[in-house]
Amino acid sequence: MVTQYRSLYLENRADTLESLDSMPQLKHVHNLKAKILFSIIVLSFRLCHGMRERKVLEVRRTLYCPLDSTNEITLALDRSVRNYLYETIENFPLGEIERTVFNQVLSTLHEYPCLESCPPLTHYVSNCVRLAWKMVNQKIPYYLDTDFNLGFLRPEKHDRHLQSDRRSDLIKAFLWPALMQNNRCVFKAIVAT
C-alpha cells in the first residue's frame, strides 16, 4: 500500500502536473496546480472514509439495529460489513465518489473550464479515489495526517521537496500529505520550504 501511495505521488501526480502545465490557461499558476492535486488526494480520502462509515450504518439501518448500539452482536455485524468492504475493494463501485471529487474541483475552479476536458486529471482523480478506498478498507486502515499547519519542518513526518529552500525549515506549502497507520507515519508529507 505504501509503495502504491509513493507511486501515486511520484508518477501519477507528476504526469498530471505535466499535463496541467501544458494547458495555456494554467501556464502561470504553478501554486494552484499543486493545490489542485493536493486537494484531490485529501478529498478522496475523506469521501472514501465517509462512504465506508455510511455503508456500515446503512446495514445497521436495514437490519433495524440501533445506530448507537455497542452490544457484541452489532459490533460483530460492523466487523462483517468492514470485512466485506475489504474483500471487495478491487471491484467496489466508486464512480459516485470519483464524480463528486471531480465536480468539486470543477465547481471550485469554475474560472478554469479547461480542467473539465483534461483526461489526465480525470485519470488522476480515479487513481486517487481507488487507492484511498483500498487504504481506508484495510484490516488496519491507513489515513492521512490532516495537520497541514504551516509551521516548521518536522523530520519525523515531513520531507522537503527537491526544489525547496534547503536553508529554511519554515513550511510554505504542503504538496503531498503524510500517510499514517496505527498513529505511525508510514510515508512522510512532501512540503515546500
Summary of the structure (lengths in Angstrom):
residues: 193
radius of gyration: 18.5
end to end distance: 27.4
largest distance: 59.6
contacts: 523
relative contact order: 0.16
helix: 56%
strand: 12%
